[in-house]
């Protein structure tokens, strides 16, 4: 037997493939016909070839065999949230994300009957409280020597989303420093940028600038030993551009490793991913399940450590057992029936994805350098530069949606006008604006189909 069948055939270079394609096009222009131009400024080619790479890409650090199925639970009552968490774990969930609304929540009841030594718990709070974090840490330390509990404190995210600090710049940073020293955990939330309509390049660049602001502030605050063991988590929303979203997560790891090495910080990071809200709809809402499934697939292949799904009815229903069960089962099917946990680096060596990853990384790094050269993310948020650029990107997407260049099936393409929703809205799915005084213009999340849905509801 020969060592390899490939030895019997001559390799075909990319130039030969392109010549063959041009012949088959019968006079049509190759670039106009087959090159896809994206909002990220990337030209997507019809094929990719090994000879386009000077060196083979390095093996990525993602561990797709280890990704965790997570469930997000909004906490207004500790006992109720705890029961929901226990039920979710019983039905296959491997991690819990608590979205805590008040610092009066009982930590004891919240963690009751949950094995925090083996079940990762993500804690996100709508408030900034040193006392709450101290109580949380004291409780955990009293139960286990080493837990898998992660606190997500992101004061810049709160500023960008609400337009205000929790208290003020000085006090927020003082508490932030204390919490980082205590937990040795840093969290950066990129999801706001995606849900507001930023391009992938913008999401990566703003996330990197966001992280750089923290690292620059903490550089002299935490010890070198602590820097090397700092646990960094990125919270990311995943859109429907399948291969680009895979590449986005891969590029994020590369960019973080580059930035972290400059500060002597741990170059590894965790990524928590969830589907975007931007492309979800209230009409033909079952299609949301298809959208969230492919978005979760992108998250797995891109190397997310933890994934929590968005229930198909979350826009117009309060959290409910059926919606949560369906969203949970989507992840269970991906993991246990579709074998999305069998290969660590499934995208490695894929010429298209490797090329996209490199291009997104390079463009995001250029934009990041521009942000830093112009004073950093806080200065640009204060001046409204970032808000304006996100609005411009969102407006382009909206125009494409309105003209059906960007299609949401069942909404702007092939709608079912017999589908009625007016009496099915248990919560409002639309953007609500409350007039209040803010330090900066907040970055506003908005879905593409909102205007269309309002028009349809008015005609029911």
C-alpha positions as CSV (number, residue, x, y, z in Angstrom):
1,X,0.0,0.0,0.0
2,X,1.2,3.5,-0.7
3,X,1.8,5.8,2.2
4,X,-0.8,8.3,1.0
5,X,-3.2,8.4,-2.0
6,X,-2.4,12.1,-2.3
7,X,1.1,11.3,-3.4
8,X,-0.4,10.0,-6.7
9,X,-1.9,13.4,-7.6
10,X,-0.4,16.7,-8.3
11,X,-1.5,19.6,-6.2
12,X,-3.7,22.2,-7.8
13,X,-2.6,25.8,-6.8
14,X,-5.2,28.5,-6.1
15,X,-4.2,30.3,-9.4
16,X,-5.4,27.3,-11.4
17,X,-8.6,27.0,-9.5
18,X,-9.3,30.7,-10.2
19,X,-8.6,30.3,-13.9
20,X,-11.0,27.4,-14.1
21,X,-13.7,29.4,-12.3
22,X,-13.2,32.4,-14.7
23,X,-13.6,30.0,-17.7
24,X,-16.9,28.7,-16.2
25,X,-18.2,32.2,-15.6
26,X,-18.2,32.7,-19.4
27,X,-17.2,36.3,-19.4
28,X,-18.9,37.4,-16.2
29,X,-16.6,39.4,-13.9
30,X,-15.0,37.2,-11.2
31,X,-14.9,40.0,-8.5
32,X,-18.5,41.3,-9.2
33,X,-20.0,37.9,-9.4
34,X,-18.4,35.9,-6.7
35,X,-16.8,38.3,-4.2
36,X,-19.0,39.0,-1.2
37,X,-18.3,42.4,0.5
38,X,-19.2,42.7,4.2
39,X,-19.9,45.5,6.6
40,X,-16.6,44.6,8.3
41,X,-14.7,45.6,5.2
42,X,-13.8,42.0,4.4
43,X,-14.1,40.6,0.9
44,X,-15.3,37.0,1.1
45,X,-13.9,34.9,-1.7
46,X,-15.6,31.8,-3.3
47,X,-12.8,29.5,-2.2
48,X,-9.7,29.5,0.0
49,X,-6.4,27.6,-0.5
50,X,-3.4,26.5,1.6
51,X,-1.0,28.4,-0.6
52,X,-2.5,31.7,0.6
53,X,-0.9,31.1,4.0
54,X,2.8,31.9,4.5
55,X,2.8,29.6,7.5
56,X,0.3,27.1,8.8
57,X,-1.9,28.6,11.6
58,X,-1.1,27.7,15.1
59,X,-3.3,25.3,17.1
60,X,-5.9,27.2,19.0
61,X,-6.4,27.0,22.7
62,X,-10.2,26.3,22.6
63,X,-11.4,23.2,24.3
64,X,-14.7,22.4,22.6
65,X,-14.9,19.0,24.4
66,X,-15.3,20.9,27.7
67,X,-18.0,23.5,27.0
68,X,-20.7,23.8,29.6
69,X,-24.5,24.0,29.1
70,X,-25.6,26.9,31.2
71,X,-29.0,28.3,32.2
72,X,-29.6,32.0,33.0
73,X,-31.9,32.7,36.0
74,X,-33.2,36.1,37.0
75,X,-33.1,36.4,40.8
76,X,-35.8,38.4,42.5
77,X,-36.5,35.7,45.1
78,X,-33.6,33.5,46.4
79,X,-35.7,30.4,47.2
80,X,-37.5,30.5,43.9
81,X,-34.3,31.0,41.9
82,X,-32.6,28.1,43.8
83,X,-35.5,25.7,42.9
84,X,-35.2,26.7,39.3
85,X,-31.4,26.1,39.4
86,X,-31.8,22.7,41.0
87,X,-34.4,21.6,38.4
88,X,-32.2,22.8,35.6
89,X,-29.2,20.8,36.9
90,X,-31.5,17.8,37.3
91,X,-32.3,18.0,33.6
92,X,-28.8,18.3,32.3
93,X,-27.6,21.8,32.9
94,X,-23.9,22.0,33.9
95,X,-23.6,25.6,34.9
96,X,-25.9,28.3,36.4
97,X,-25.9,32.1,35.7
98,X,-27.6,34.1,38.4
99,X,-28.8,37.6,37.3
100,X,-29.2,39.1,40.8
101,X,-31.5,42.2,41.0
102,X,-31.0,43.2,44.7
103,X,-28.3,43.0,47.3
104,X,-30.9,41.9,49.8
105,X,-31.0,38.5,48.2
106,X,-30.2,35.7,50.6
107,X,-26.9,34.0,49.5
108,X,-27.6,31.0,51.8
109,X,-30.9,30.2,50.1
110,X,-29.6,30.9,46.6
111,X,-26.9,28.2,46.9
112,X,-28.9,25.7,48.9
113,X,-28.4,22.0,47.8
114,X,-26.1,23.0,44.9
115,X,-22.7,21.4,44.8
116,X,-20.6,24.5,44.2
117,X,-17.4,22.4,44.1
118,X,-18.6,20.8,40.8
119,X,-21.2,23.2,39.3
120,X,-19.9,26.5,38.0
121,X,-22.0,29.4,39.2
122,X,-21.8,32.8,37.3
123,X,-22.9,35.8,39.4
124,X,-24.0,39.0,37.6
125,X,-25.5,41.8,39.7
126,X,-27.5,44.8,38.7
127,X,-25.7,46.7,41.5
128,X,-22.2,47.4,42.7
129,X,-21.8,46.3,46.3
130,X,-18.6,45.5,48.2
131,X,-20.6,44.1,51.1
132,X,-22.5,41.7,48.9
133,X,-19.3,40.4,47.3
134,X,-17.7,39.9,50.7
135,X,-20.7,38.0,52.0
136,X,-20.7,35.9,48.8
137,X,-17.0,35.1,49.2
138,X,-17.3,34.3,52.9
139,X,-20.2,31.9,52.2
140,X,-18.3,30.1,49.5
141,X,-15.1,29.8,51.5
142,X,-17.1,28.3,54.4
143,X,-18.4,25.6,52.1
144,X,-15.5,24.6,49.9
145,X,-11.8,25.1,49.6
146,X,-12.0,25.8,45.9
147,X,-15.2,26.7,44.1
148,X,-16.2,27.3,40.5
149,X,-18.0,30.5,41.3
150,X,-17.3,33.6,39.2
151,X,-18.3,37.1,39.9
152,X,-18.9,39.5,37.0
153,X,-18.3,43.1,37.9
154,X,-18.1,45.4,34.8
155,X,-18.5,49.1,35.7
156,X,-17.7,50.3,32.1
157,X,-20.5,48.1,30.8
158,X,-22.9,49.6,33.2
159,X,-21.8,53.1,32.2
160,X,-22.2,52.3,28.5
161,X,-25.6,50.7,28.9
162,X,-27.2,53.1,31.4
163,X,-25.2,56.3,30.7
164,X,-24.2,56.6,34.3
165,X,-21.8,55.1,36.8
166,X,-23.4,53.1,39.7
167,X,-22.4,56.0,42.0
168,X,-19.6,58.1,40.4
169,X,-16.3,57.4,38.6
170,X,-14.1,57.6,41.7
171,X,-16.3,55.4,44.0
172,X,-17.1,52.9,41.3
173,X,-13.4,52.4,40.6
174,X,-12.5,52.2,44.3
175,X,-15.0,49.4,44.8
176,X,-14.0,47.8,41.5
177,X,-10.4,47.6,42.7
178,X,-11.4,46.1,46.0
179,X,-13.5,43.4,44.3
180,X,-10.7,42.5,41.8
181,X,-8.2,42.2,44.7
182,X,-10.6,40.0,46.6
183,X,-11.8,37.7,43.7
184,X,-8.9,38.0,41.3
185,X,-11.6,37.8,38.5
186,X,-12.1,40.3,35.7
187,X,-15.2,40.4,33.5
188,X,-15.7,42.2,30.2
189,X,-19.1,42.3,28.6
190,X,-19.2,42.7,24.8
191,X,-22.8,41.7,24.4
192,X,-24.1,45.3,24.5
193,X,-22.2,46.3,21.4
194,X,-23.5,43.3,19.4
195,X,-27.1,43.8,20.5
196,X,-26.9,47.6,19.6
197,X,-25.8,46.8,16.0
198,X,-22.0,47.1,16.1
199,X,-20.0,45.2,13.4
200,X,-17.9,42.3,14.5
201,X,-14.7,44.4,14.1
202,X,-16.2,47.1,16.3
203,X,-17.3,44.5,18.9
204,X,-13.8,43.1,19.1
205,X,-12.1,46.5,19.1
206,X,-14.4,48.0,21.7
207,X,-14.1,44.9,23.9
208,X,-10.3,45.1,23.7
209,X,-10.3,48.8,24.5
210,X,-12.7,48.0,27.4
211,X,-10.3,45.4,28.7
212,X,-7.3,47.7,28.2
213,X,-9.0,50.4,30.3
214,X,-9.2,47.9,33.2
215,X,-5.7,46.5,32.8
216,X,-4.2,50.0,32.6
217,X,-6.0,50.9,35.8
218,X,-5.1,47.7,37.6
219,X,-1.5,47.6,36.4
220,X,-0.1,49.0,39.6
221,X,-3.0,47.9,41.9
222,X,-2.6,44.1,41.8
223,X,0.6,42.1,42.4
224,X,2.5,40.4,39.6
225,X,1.6,37.0,41.0
226,X,-2.0,37.9,41.0
227,X,-1.8,39.1,37.4
228,X,-0.5,35.8,36.2
229,X,-3.4,33.9,37.8
230,X,-6.1,36.5,36.9
231,X,-9.3,34.9,35.7
232,X,-10.6,36.9,32.8
233,X,-14.1,36.3,31.3
234,X,-15.6,37.8,28.2
235,X,-19.4,37.8,27.9
236,X,-20.3,37.7,24.2
237,X,-23.5,37.7,22.2
238,X,-23.6,35.6,19.0
239,X,-25.2,36.8,15.8
240,X,-26.5,34.8,12.8
241,X,-23.4,35.3,10.5
242,X,-22.3,31.7,11.1
243,X,-18.7,31.5,10.0
244,X,-18.0,35.1,11.0
245,X,-19.2,34.5,14.6
246,X,-17.0,31.4,14.8
247,X,-14.1,33.5,13.7
248,X,-15.1,36.3,16.1
249,X,-14.6,34.1,19.2
250,X,-11.3,32.8,17.8
251,X,-10.1,36.3,17.1
252,X,-11.1,37.4,20.6
253,X,-8.8,34.9,22.1
254,X,-5.9,35.9,19.9
255,X,-6.5,39.6,20.7
256,X,-6.7,39.0,24.4
257,X,-3.5,37.0,24.4
258,X,-1.7,39.8,22.6
259,X,-3.0,42.5,25.0
260,X,-2.6,40.4,28.2
261,X,1.1,39.6,27.4
262,X,1.8,43.4,27.3
263,X,0.7,43.6,30.9
264,X,2.1,40.3,32.1
265,X,-1.4,39.0,32.7
266,X,-2.7,35.5,32.3
267,X,-3.1,35.2,28.5
268,X,-5.9,32.6,28.8
269,X,-9.5,33.7,29.0
270,X,-13.0,32.3,29.5
271,X,-15.8,33.1,27.0
272,X,-19.5,32.9,28.0
273,X,-21.7,33.1,24.9
274,X,-25.4,33.6,24.3
275,X,-27.5,34.2,21.2
276,X,-28.1,37.7,20.1
277,X,-31.5,39.5,20.7
278,X,-31.0,41.7,17.7
279,X,-32.4,39.3,15.1
280,X,-35.1,37.7,17.2
281,X,-38.8,38.3,16.3
282,X,-42.3,38.0,17.8
283,X,-44.0,37.0,14.6
284,X,-43.2,33.4,13.4
285,X,-41.5,33.1,16.7
286,X,-40.7,29.4,16.3
287,X,-38.0,30.5,13.7
288,X,-36.2,31.9,16.8
289,X,-35.3,28.3,17.7
290,X,-33.5,27.8,14.4
291,X,-31.6,31.1,14.8
292,X,-30.5,30.3,18.4
293,X,-29.5,26.8,17.4
294,X,-27.1,28.0,14.7
295,X,-25.8,30.7,17.0
296,X,-25.1,28.2,19.7
297,X,-23.3,26.1,17.1
298,X,-21.1,29.0,16.2
299,X,-20.3,29.5,19.9
300,X,-19.3,25.9,20.4
301,X,-17.1,25.7,17.2
302,X,-15.7,29.1,18.0
303,X,-14.5,27.9,21.4
304,X,-16.9,29.3,24.0
305,X,-16.4,27.8,27.5
306,X,-20.0,28.3,28.6
307,X,-23.2,28.8,26.6
308,X,-26.6,29.7,27.8
309,X,-29.4,29.8,25.3
310,X,-32.1,32.4,24.7
311,X,-35.6,30.9,24.9
312,X,-37.6,31.3,21.7
313,X,-40.4,33.2,23.5
314,X,-38.2,35.4,25.8
315,X,-39.2,38.6,23.9
316,X,-42.9,38.5,24.7
317,X,-43.2,36.0,27.6
318,X,-41.9,36.0,31.1
319,X,-39.4,33.2,31.9
320,X,-41.4,30.0,31.9
321,X,-40.8,26.2,32.2
322,X,-41.6,25.4,28.6
323,X,-39.5,28.1,27.1
324,X,-36.6,27.2,29.4
325,X,-36.9,23.5,28.7
326,X,-36.8,24.0,24.9
327,X,-33.8,26.3,25.1
328,X,-32.0,23.8,27.4
329,X,-32.9,20.9,25.1
330,X,-31.4,22.7,22.1
331,X,-28.0,22.6,23.9
332,X,-28.5,19.1,25.1
333,X,-29.2,17.9,21.5
334,X,-26.1,19.7,20.3
335,X,-23.9,18.2,22.9
336,X,-25.2,14.6,23.3
337,X,-26.9,13.9,20.0
338,X,-25.0,16.0,17.5
339,X,-21.6,15.3,19.1
340,X,-20.5,18.9,19.4
341,X,-18.2,17.9,22.3
342,X,-16.0,15.3,20.6
343,X,-13.3,17.5,19.0
344,X,-11.4,20.2,20.9
345,X,-10.5,22.5,18.0
346,X,-13.0,21.7,15.2
347,X,-12.3,24.9,13.2
348,X,-8.5,24.6,13.2
349,X,-7.0,24.3,9.7
350,X,-10.2,25.5,8.0
351,X,-8.8,27.9,5.4
352,X,-11.9,30.1,5.3
353,X,-12.3,30.4,9.1
354,X,-8.5,30.9,9.6
355,X,-8.5,33.7,7.0
356,X,-11.5,35.4,8.6
357,X,-10.0,35.1,12.0
358,X,-6.8,36.8,10.9
359,X,-8.6,39.5,9.0
360,X,-11.0,40.3,11.9
361,X,-8.1,40.3,14.3
362,X,-6.1,42.7,12.2
363,X,-8.9,45.1,11.5
364,X,-10.0,45.1,15.2
365,X,-6.4,45.7,16.3
366,X,-6.2,48.7,14.0
367,X,-9.5,50.2,15.3
368,X,-8.3,49.5,18.9
369,X,-5.1,51.4,18.3
370,X,-7.1,54.3,16.9
371,X,-9.3,54.3,20.0
372,X,-6.2,54.4,22.3
373,X,-4.5,57.1,20.2
374,X,-7.6,59.2,20.7
375,X,-7.8,58.9,24.5
376,X,-9.2,55.4,25.1
377,X,-12.7,54.0,25.4
378,X,-13.9,56.2,28.3
379,X,-13.0,59.4,26.5
380,X,-14.7,58.2,23.3
381,X,-17.8,57.2,25.2
382,X,-17.9,60.6,26.8
383,X,-17.5,62.3,23.4
384,X,-20.1,60.1,21.9
385,X,-17.8,58.7,19.2
386,X,-18.4,55.0,19.9
387,X,-22.2,55.6,20.2
388,X,-22.2,57.4,16.8
389,X,-20.2,54.6,15.1
390,X,-22.5,51.9,16.4
391,X,-25.5,53.9,15.3
392,X,-24.0,54.2,11.8
393,X,-23.4,50.4,11.6
394,X,-26.9,49.6,13.0
395,X,-28.5,52.0,10.5
396,X,-26.8,50.1,7.6
397,X,-28.2,46.8,9.0
398,X,-31.6,48.4,9.4
399,X,-31.6,49.7,5.8
400,X,-30.7,46.2,4.6
401,X,-33.5,44.7,6.6
402,X,-36.0,47.3,5.4
403,X,-35.1,46.5,1.7
404,X,-35.0,42.7,2.3
405,X,-31.2,42.5,1.6
406,X,-31.0,41.2,5.2
407,X,-33.7,38.6,5.6
408,X,-35.5,37.4,8.8
409,X,-37.8,34.7,7.6
410,X,-41.3,35.2,8.7
411,X,-40.8,38.9,9.4
412,X,-39.6,40.8,6.3
413,X,-39.7,37.7,4.0
414,X,-42.6,35.3,3.6
415,X,-44.6,36.6,6.6
416,X,-47.7,34.8,7.7
417,X,-50.3,37.5,8.0
418,X,-52.7,35.2,9.7
419,X,-50.3,35.1,12.6
420,X,-51.7,37.4,15.4
421,X,-49.7,38.4,18.4
422,X,-51.5,41.4,20.1
423,X,-53.1,39.2,22.7
424,X,-50.0,37.0,23.3
425,X,-47.7,39.7,24.6
426,X,-47.1,39.1,28.3
427,X,-44.2,41.5,28.4
428,X,-43.4,44.3,25.9
429,X,-40.8,43.3,23.3
430,X,-40.1,46.9,22.3
431,X,-37.5,49.4,23.2
432,X,-38.7,51.7,26.0
433,X,-37.1,55.1,26.5
434,X,-37.2,56.7,29.9
435,X,-36.1,60.3,30.1
436,X,-33.5,60.8,32.7
437,X,-30.2,62.7,33.3
438,X,-27.1,60.8,32.2
439,X,-23.4,61.5,32.0
440,X,-23.1,60.1,28.5
441,X,-25.5,59.0,25.8
442,X,-26.2,55.3,26.6
443,X,-25.7,52.6,24.0
444,X,-29.2,51.3,23.2
445,X,-30.0,47.7,22.2
446,X,-32.6,47.5,19.5
447,X,-34.0,44.6,17.4
448,X,-34.1,44.9,13.6
449,X,-37.8,43.9,13.3
450,X,-39.3,46.3,15.9
451,X,-40.7,48.9,13.5
452,X,-42.2,46.2,11.3
453,X,-43.8,44.4,14.3
454,X,-45.3,47.6,15.7
455,X,-46.9,48.3,12.3
456,X,-48.4,44.8,12.1
457,X,-49.7,44.9,15.7
458,X,-51.4,48.2,15.0
459,X,-53.2,46.6,12.0
460,X,-54.5,43.5,13.9
